[in-house]
Amino acid sequence: FRFTTYLKRNKSGKQVRRYATWTPPEGTTLAKARKLAMRAADTWEEEVKAEYQAHENGEDYVIPPDKRQDSFSKFVEEIWFPLEINNGDRKPGTVTFYRSMSKPILEYFKDACLQNISATDIQRYLLYLRSNDIRRDRRGMSPKTLRHQYATLKLIFGNAERRGIISNNPMRQVDAPKLSKHPVDALTVQEARSFFSVISSCPLDFRCMLQLLITTGIRRGECTGLKWKDIDLTSGIIKIERNVTYSSGNGIVIGTPKTADSIRTIPIMQSTLKLLQQLKEQVKEQHPDTILKEAFIFPGEADLFTPRDPNAVTRRVKRFMKKNGFPDLSPHDLRHSCATLLLSQGADIKSVQEILGHADASTTLNFYVKADLRQMQAATEKYAAAFNL
């Protein structure tokens, strides 16, 4: 079908017209095609006239959201992701994370029109993610990943709404998936005693790493990002100023810690300081002509000035835990262990918050503080004693 519309006459009296060609969907009967063509022609004519009028007035014409038919996948890949995520302001790890999160979303909504996706469609998608068909092990997506999927969708549709591309944000009618709480994975006091006993037989560099992880609560990327200049052996403090990440697209990247509060100075135990001093002397003997100030404490295989892959640290820690009969814990679980052990020994919440680099003490409280029956009994006994009850 060929569309044409009259706009006005120019200064010479000639008619100004616009033309367009419209093709009906395959398999449509002639009668239905004519009806569809008439509707399409009305919409097209309205948009053309509005666009022409805006041009005459020196304005930019913006198609109203209810008139748009944008491809969802095209919006995500050509607008949202490059302009909001991979725009140079976010860390490589964050870009990789959202690329991973958007992949199943694009696969599911690949042919959908952005403006036509409803709250019901999104609820069906989240239900699909819970199904047994989503993963090879026939298990649904974990609650945590499901929550990440919800958050990613919220970012996508929120961005489309701010740009005026959609008038109704369907995410406003979709509740966030519930995130079930479970105790953090951490070593008990008795397991920690065994842990400190066993690591004494580890190679010195690995022993230093394990002891740093469990006694300072630093993240694995913060640990691999440590340089010798960050350790003050005299004052017994350590500065956390960088973080190392790895992704398949970017390789090893040295950046800043997770948040502004993660850039911190924390104390080190004397036993850990002694181990680090021994390691430093060992490195000096092996590299007598090297100035260690800018060298990494836990370097990669290339040289002393290249950090270790944090994923390699996780694999080594897990092998160590399995070999020695400990629970299957990761470096981040040793961070959890540090927090729970500090609190069990009477450390105050604020100190633990600062050591871990949490932005808010409520994170420390909600995540780690768990009163057991003995603690509750001790508390009530102190109460009774105070009032002679």
C-alpha positions in Angstrom: 0.0 0.0 0.0 1.2 3.5 -0.9 0.5 6.3 1.5 0.5 10.0 0.7 -0.5 13.1 2.6 -0.8 16.8 1.8 1.0 19.2 4.2 0.8 22.7 2.6 1.7 24.8 -0.4 5.2 26.3 -0.6 5.9 29.9 -1.7 5.7 29.0 -5.4 2.3 27.5 -4.9 3.5 23.9 -5.2 2.0 21.2 -2.9 4.2 19.8 -0.2 3.5 16.1 0.2 5.0 13.1 2.0 4.9 9.5 0.8 5.4 6.1 2.4 5.0 2.4 1.5 3.3 0.0 4.0 3.3 -3.8 3.7 0.7 -5.9 5.6 1.7 -8.9 7.6 2.2 -12.2 5.7 -0.9 -14.3 5.4 -3.3 -11.4 5.8 -6.5 -11.5 3.7 -7.1 -8.6 1.3 -10.0 -7.3 3.3 -8.2 -7.3 6.6 -5.1 -5.9 4.9 -7.1 -2.9 3.7 -8.5 -2.3 7.3 -5.0 -2.5 8.8 -3.6 -0.2 6.1 -6.2 2.4 6.8 -5.3 2.4 10.5 -1.6 2.5 9.7 -2.2 5.4 7.3 -4.0 7.4 9.9 -1.2 6.9 12.4 1.5 7.7 9.9 -0.3 10.8 8.6 -0.7 12.1 12.2 3.0 11.6 12.9 4.2 13.1 9.7 2.2 16.3 10.2 3.3 16.6 13.8 6.9 16.1 12.7 6.6 18.7 9.9 5.0 21.2 12.2 7.8 20.8 14.7 10.3 21.3 12.0 8.5 24.5 10.8 8.7 25.8 14.4 12.4 25.0 14.7 11.7 22.3 17.3 12.8 18.7 17.6 10.0 16.3 17.0 9.6 13.5 19.6 7.3 10.6 18.9 4.9 10.2 21.8 5.6 7.0 23.8 2.1 5.7 23.0 2.9 6.0 19.3 6.3 4.3 19.5 7.1 0.7 18.6 10.7 0.2 19.7 12.5 -3.1 19.7 13.2 -4.2 23.3 16.5 -5.9 22.4 17.6 -2.9 20.3 16.9 -0.5 23.1 18.9 -2.6 25.6 21.9 -3.2 23.3 22.1 0.2 21.6 20.9 2.6 24.2 20.7 1.3 27.8 23.9 -0.8 27.9 26.3 1.5 26.0 25.0 4.8 27.5 24.2 3.7 31.0 26.4 0.7 31.8 29.4 0.6 29.5 29.9 4.4 29.5 33.3 4.6 31.2 31.9 5.5 34.6 31.5 2.0 35.9 34.1 -0.6 36.9 34.8 -3.4 34.4 33.4 -5.9 36.9 30.1 -4.1 37.0 30.0 -3.9 33.2 30.6 -7.7 33.0 28.0 -8.3 35.7 25.2 -6.4 33.8 26.2 -8.0 30.5 25.7 -11.4 32.2 22.4 -10.3 33.8 21.0 -8.9 30.6 21.8 -12.0 28.5 18.8 -14.2 29.7 16.6 -11.1 29.6 17.4 -10.5 25.9 16.9 -14.2 25.1 13.4 -14.2 26.6 12.2 -10.8 25.3 14.2 -10.8 22.0 11.3 -10.1 19.6 9.2 -8.0 22.0 8.2 -4.4 21.5 9.4 -2.3 24.4 6.2 -0.4 24.8 4.1 -3.6 24.8 5.9 -5.5 27.6 3.5 -5.6 30.6 3.9 -6.3 34.3 2.3 -9.7 33.6 4.9 -10.5 31.0 7.7 -9.7 33.5 6.0 -11.7 36.2 5.8 -14.7 33.8 9.6 -14.2 33.0 10.5 -14.3 36.7 8.3 -17.4 37.1 10.2 -19.0 34.2 13.5 -18.3 35.9 12.3 -20.3 38.9 11.5 -23.3 36.7 13.6 -26.4 36.4 14.4 -25.8 32.7 16.6 -22.7 33.2 19.7 -24.6 34.3 21.5 -27.7 33.3 21.2 -29.2 36.7 17.4 -28.9 36.5 17.3 -26.4 39.3 15.7 -23.0 39.0 17.7 -19.8 39.3 18.8 -19.0 42.8 16.9 -16.4 44.8 19.9 -14.1 44.8 20.3 -14.2 41.0 16.6 -13.9 40.6 16.8 -10.7 42.7 19.6 -9.4 40.4 17.4 -10.1 37.4 14.6 -8.1 38.9 17.1 -5.2 39.7 18.4 -5.3 36.1 14.9 -5.1 34.6 14.1 -2.2 36.9 17.2 -0.3 35.6 16.2 -1.0 32.0 12.6 0.1 32.2 13.5 3.0 34.5 15.9 4.3 32.0 13.4 3.9 29.2 10.9 5.9 31.2 13.3 8.7 32.0 14.1 9.0 28.3 10.4 9.4 27.5 10.4 6.2 25.4 7.7 4.5 27.5 4.8 6.2 29.3 4.0 3.3 31.7 6.8 1.6 33.6 5.6 -2.0 34.1 8.2 -2.6 36.9 6.1 -0.4 39.2 3.5 -3.2 39.3 6.0 -6.0 39.9 7.1 -6.9 43.4 10.7 -7.8 44.1 11.3 -11.5 44.6 11.7 -12.4 48.2 15.3 -13.1 49.3 15.4 -15.9 51.8 17.8 -15.2 54.7 20.3 -17.9 55.7 23.2 -18.0 58.1 26.5 -16.8 56.7 29.0 -19.5 55.9 31.9 -19.0 58.4 34.2 -21.0 60.6 33.2 -21.7 64.2 35.5 -20.8 67.0 36.7 -24.4 67.3 37.1 -24.7 63.5 39.1 -21.4 63.6 41.5 -22.9 66.2 42.1 -25.9 63.9 42.5 -23.5 60.9 45.3 -21.5 62.6 47.0 -24.7 63.6 46.9 -26.2 60.0 48.1 -23.1 58.1 51.4 -23.2 60.0 52.5 -25.9 57.6 51.5 -24.0 54.4 54.1 -22.2 52.2 54.9 -18.8 53.6 53.1 -16.7 51.0 49.9 -18.7 51.2 50.0 -18.7 55.0 50.3 -14.9 54.9 47.4 -14.7 52.5 45.1 -17.0 54.6 46.0 -15.2 57.8 45.3 -11.8 56.3 41.9 -13.0 54.9 40.7 -14.4 58.2 42.2 -11.8 60.6 41.5 -8.6 58.7 38.4 -9.5 56.8 39.6 -8.0 53.5 38.1 -9.1 50.3 40.1 -11.4 47.9 40.5 -8.6 45.4 41.7 -6.2 48.1 44.2 -8.9 49.2 45.7 -9.5 45.8 45.8 -5.7 45.3 48.0 -5.1 48.3 51.5 -3.7 47.7 54.4 -3.6 50.1 54.0 0.1 50.5 50.5 -0.5 52.0 51.9 -2.2 55.0 53.3 -0.2 57.9 55.3 -2.8 59.8 56.2 -0.2 62.5 52.7 1.0 63.3 51.0 -2.3 62.6 48.5 -1.0 60.1 47.5 -1.8 56.5 46.0 0.5 53.9 43.3 -0.8 51.6 43.4 1.4 48.5 42.9 -0.9 45.5 41.0 -3.9 44.3 41.9 -6.5 41.6 39.2 -8.1 39.5 39.2 -10.5 36.5 36.8 -11.0 33.6 37.1 -12.9 30.4 36.7 -9.7 28.4 39.1 -7.4 30.3 41.5 -9.9 32.0 43.1 -8.7 35.3 42.1 -5.1 36.1 43.4 -3.0 39.0 40.8 -0.6 40.3 39.5 1.0 43.4 37.8 -1.0 46.2 34.1 -1.7 46.0 32.8 1.5 47.7 34.3 4.7 49.0 34.0 3.3 52.6 36.1 0.3 51.4 39.1 2.6 51.1 40.3 2.2 54.7 43.2 1.8 57.2 42.9 -1.2 59.5 45.1 -2.7 62.2 47.0 -6.0 61.8 47.8 -8.5 64.5 51.4 -8.9 65.6 51.5 -12.5 64.5 50.4 -11.5 61.0 53.0 -8.7 60.9 55.7 -11.1 61.8 54.7 -13.4 58.9 54.6 -10.5 56.5 58.1 -9.4 57.6 59.4 -13.0 57.0 57.8 -13.0 53.6 59.3 -9.6 52.7 62.8 -10.9 53.7 62.2 -14.0 51.6 61.2 -11.9 48.5 64.3 -9.6 49.0 66.6 -12.7 49.0 65.0 -13.9 45.8 65.0 -10.5 44.1 68.0 -8.6 45.6 68.0 -5.9 43.0 64.3 -5.0 43.1 62.8 -2.1 45.1 59.7 -3.7 46.6 57.8 -0.5 47.4 55.5 -0.8 44.3 55.6 -4.6 44.1 52.5 -6.6 44.9 52.7 -8.8 48.1 51.0 -11.6 46.2 52.1 -11.2 42.6 51.1 -13.2 39.6 53.5 -15.4 37.6 54.6 -12.7 35.2 56.5 -10.5 37.7 56.4 -8.8 41.1 54.5 -5.8 39.6 51.5 -7.8 38.2 48.8 -8.9 40.7 47.6 -12.4 41.0 44.3 -13.5 39.5 41.7 -13.4 42.3 39.9 -16.4 40.8 43.2 -18.4 41.3 43.1 -17.4 45.0 39.6 -18.8 45.3 40.5 -22.1 43.7 43.6 -22.5 46.0 41.6 -21.7 49.1 38.9 -24.2 48.2 41.5 -26.9 47.6 43.1 -26.1 51.0 39.7 -26.3 52.8 38.8 -29.6 51.2 42.2 -31.2 51.7 42.1 -30.4 55.5 38.6 -31.4 56.2 37.1 -27.9 56.6 33.8 -26.7 55.3 33.7 -25.7 51.6 34.5 -22.0 52.2 35.7 -19.4 49.8 38.0 -16.3 50.5 34.8 -14.3 51.0 33.7 -16.8 53.7 36.9 -16.2 55.5 35.9 -12.5 55.5 32.6 -13.6 57.1 34.6 -15.7 59.6 36.7 -12.7 60.6 33.5 -10.7 61.3 31.8 -13.5 63.3 34.9 -14.3 65.3 35.5 -10.6 66.2 31.9 -10.2 67.4 32.1 -13.5 69.3 35.1 -12.2 71.2 33.3 -9.0 72.2 34.3 -6.5 69.5 31.8 -3.6 69.1 29.7 -3.2 66.0 31.3 0.1 64.9 34.8 -1.3 65.0 33.8 -4.4 62.9 32.0 -2.1 60.5 35.1 0.0 59.9 37.4 -3.1 59.6 35.1 -4.7 57.0 34.5 -1.4 55.2 30.8 -1.4 55.4 29.1 1.9 54.5 26.4 1.4 57.2 26.6 -0.4 60.6 23.1 -1.8 59.9 24.8 -4.1 57.2 27.1 -5.5 59.9 24.2 -5.9 62.4 21.8 -7.6 60.0 24.4 -9.8 58.4 26.6 -11.0 61.2 25.0 -10.4 64.6 23.2 -13.6 65.6 22.6 -14.1 69.4 22.7 -17.7 70.5 20.9 -19.2 73.6 24.0 -18.9 75.8 24.5 -15.2 75.0 20.8 -14.5 75.7 21.1 -16.4 79.0 24.2 -14.4 80.0 22.3 -11.2 79.2 19.3 -12.0 81.3 21.6 -13.1 84.2 23.4 -9.7 84.1 20.0 -8.0 84.1 18.9 -10.1 87.1 22.1 -9.4 89.0 21.9 -5.7 88.4 18.5 -5.5 90.2 18.9 -8.4 92.6 16.1 -10.3 90.9 
